[in-house]
């Protein structure tokens, strides 16, 4: 499990699951090849809310969720960047996630606003979660500076979720709730990003 990793040279501080250890070992081996571009994805999200591999689909169908900020990858926005990195012949490691971090509750609040206004959920702690999962989960925030310099148009994660997931999938019940003043759109302030992550 990677508990925290800010830069591109650092090694994982903790490795508990076989999955995490395998990723760490493979990344170390790939460093030896100067022609490889390695992309670190985090909690991938896409606009298809019926996709069982979609992070939002997963937590929307859980009875309880943890509430921890994490870096996340909006695939609809970032996958074209992967192609462009290849065309630019970029190599090395990129933290392939949107700038900023967002918590599980913040994601579910957006889901409630745009998809299901009657959605409810509850939280539990990491200790309680550990009792029901097979392997420990990682919670970390990756520094996106290197990728952001390549693609300065990349959106912070909250804005990206709204643009690529929430608005395309907005339901009629959500539109009615907005029209009645139950919800209002808020802007994501870039000063909430970690110091040193701006271009």
C-alpha positions in Angstrom: 0.0 0.0 0.0 1.4 3.4 -0.9 0.5 5.7 1.9 1.9 8.9 0.4 4.0 9.7 -2.6 4.5 13.2 -3.8 7.3 13.1 -6.4 8.3 10.9 -9.3 11.5 9.4 -7.8 10.2 8.3 -4.4 9.6 4.6 -3.6 6.3 3.5 -1.9 6.6 4.0 1.8 4.5 0.9 2.6 3.7 -2.2 0.5 1.2 -4.6 2.0 -0.8 -6.2 -0.9 0.7 -8.4 -3.6 -0.8 -6.0 -6.1 1.0 -3.0 -4.6 4.3 -4.8 -4.3 4.1 -6.1 -7.9 3.5 -2.5 -9.2 6.4 -1.2 -7.2 8.8 -3.9 -8.4 7.8 -3.5 -12.0 8.2 0.2 -11.8 11.7 -0.2 -10.5 12.6 -2.6 -13.3 11.2 -0.3 -16.0 13.4 2.6 -14.7 16.3 0.7 -16.4 14.7 1.3 -19.9 15.1 4.8 -21.2 12.4 4.3 -23.9 9.5 3.6 -21.5 6.8 6.0 -20.4 5.1 4.8 -17.3 1.8 6.3 -16.2 0.6 6.1 -12.6 -3.2 6.0 -12.6 -5.2 6.5 -9.4 -8.8 5.5 -8.8 -9.8 5.7 -12.5 -13.1 7.4 -13.3 -15.0 7.4 -16.6 -18.3 8.8 -17.9 -20.0 5.4 -18.0 -21.6 5.1 -14.6 -22.7 1.6 -15.4 -19.1 0.4 -15.7 -18.4 -1.7 -12.6 -14.7 -0.8 -12.7 -15.6 2.9 -12.5 -14.7 4.3 -9.1 -17.9 6.3 -8.8 -20.0 3.3 -9.7 -18.2 1.4 -7.0 -18.7 3.8 -4.1 -22.3 4.7 -5.2 -23.2 1.0 -4.7 -21.6 0.7 -1.3 -23.6 1.1 1.9 -20.6 2.6 3.7 -17.6 4.5 2.4 -14.4 5.9 3.9 -13.9 9.6 3.6 -10.3 10.2 2.6 -8.9 12.6 0.0 -7.2 10.9 -2.9 -5.7 11.7 -6.3 -7.9 10.4 -9.1 -7.7 9.9 -12.9 -10.5 11.1 -15.1 -10.0 8.8 -18.1 -12.2 10.7 -20.5 -9.9 13.7 -20.2 -6.5 12.1 -19.7 -6.5 9.1 -22.1 -5.9 11.4 -25.1 -2.9 12.8 -23.2 -1.5 9.3 -23.0 -1.5 9.1 -26.8 -0.1 12.6 -27.1 2.8 11.7 -24.7 3.6 8.8 -27.0 3.6 11.1 -30.1 5.9 13.5 -28.2 8.2 10.6 -27.4 8.1 11.4 -23.7 9.7 8.8 -21.4 9.9 8.3 -17.6 7.3 8.3 -14.9 4.2 10.5 -14.9 1.7 10.7 -12.1 -1.3 10.3 -14.5 -4.0 11.9 -12.4 -5.8 15.2 -12.3 -4.5 18.1 -10.1 -5.8 18.2 -6.6 -7.4 15.6 -4.4 -11.0 14.8 -3.7 -12.6 12.8 -0.9 -15.1 10.0 -1.2 -17.8 12.2 0.4 -17.1 15.0 -2.1 -17.5 12.6 -5.0 -20.8 11.4 -3.6 -22.0 14.9 -3.0 -21.5 15.6 -6.8 -23.3 12.3 -7.5 -26.2 13.4 -5.3 -26.4 16.8 -7.0 -26.2 15.6 -10.6 -27.4 12.0 -10.7 -29.5 11.0 -7.7 -30.8 13.8 -5.5 -32.2 11.2 -3.0 -28.9 9.4 -2.6 -27.7 8.8 1.0 -24.6 7.1 2.4 -22.7 6.7 5.6 -19.1 6.6 6.5 -16.8 4.2 8.4 -13.2 4.4 9.4 -10.2 2.7 7.9 -10.1 0.3 10.8 -13.7 -0.9 10.2 -13.1 -1.0 6.5 -10.0 -3.3 7.0 -12.3 -5.9 8.6 -14.3 -6.5 5.4 -11.7 -6.1 2.6 -9.3 -8.7 1.3 -6.3 -6.5 1.0 -5.4 -3.0 2.4 -6.4 0.0 0.3 -4.0 2.7 -0.6 -4.8 6.4 0.1 -2.5 8.9 -1.4 -2.1 12.2 -3.2 0.3 12.3 -6.1 2.0 15.4 -7.5 0.8 16.1 -11.0 3.3 18.9 -11.9 5.1 17.0 -14.6 1.9 16.1 -16.4 0.4 19.5 -15.9 3.4 21.2 -17.5 2.8 19.0 -20.6 -1.0 19.8 -20.6 -1.7 23.1 -18.8 -5.4 22.8 -19.9 -5.8 19.8 -17.6 -8.7 20.4 -15.2 -8.5 19.9 -11.4 -10.2 16.7 -10.4 -13.5 18.2 -9.2 -14.0 20.3 -12.3 -13.1 17.3 -14.5 -15.7 15.1 -12.8 -18.4 17.7 -13.3 -17.5 18.2 -16.9 -17.0 14.6 -18.0 -19.3 12.7 -15.7 -21.9 14.8 -13.9 -23.2 17.1 -16.7 -23.3 14.4 -19.5 -25.2 12.1 -17.1 -27.3 14.7 -15.3 -30.8 13.4 -14.6 -34.1 15.2 -14.9 -34.6 14.9 -11.2 -31.3 16.7 -10.7 -32.3 19.5 -13.2 -35.5 20.0 -11.2 -33.6 20.2 -7.9 -31.3 22.8 -9.4 -34.2 24.7 -10.8 -35.9 24.7 -7.4 -32.8 26.0 -5.8 -32.0 22.9 -3.8 -28.5 22.7 -5.4 -26.2 25.3 -6.8 -23.1 24.9 -8.8 -19.9 25.8 -6.9 -16.5 26.6 -8.4 -13.3 24.8 -7.5 -10.7 27.2 -6.3 -7.2 26.4 -7.6 -5.7 27.8 -4.4 -6.9 24.6 -2.8 -4.2 22.7 -4.7 -1.1 21.9 -2.9 1.5 24.6 -2.7 4.1 24.1 -5.5 1.7 22.4 -7.9 0.9 25.4 -9.9 2.7 26.0 -13.2 
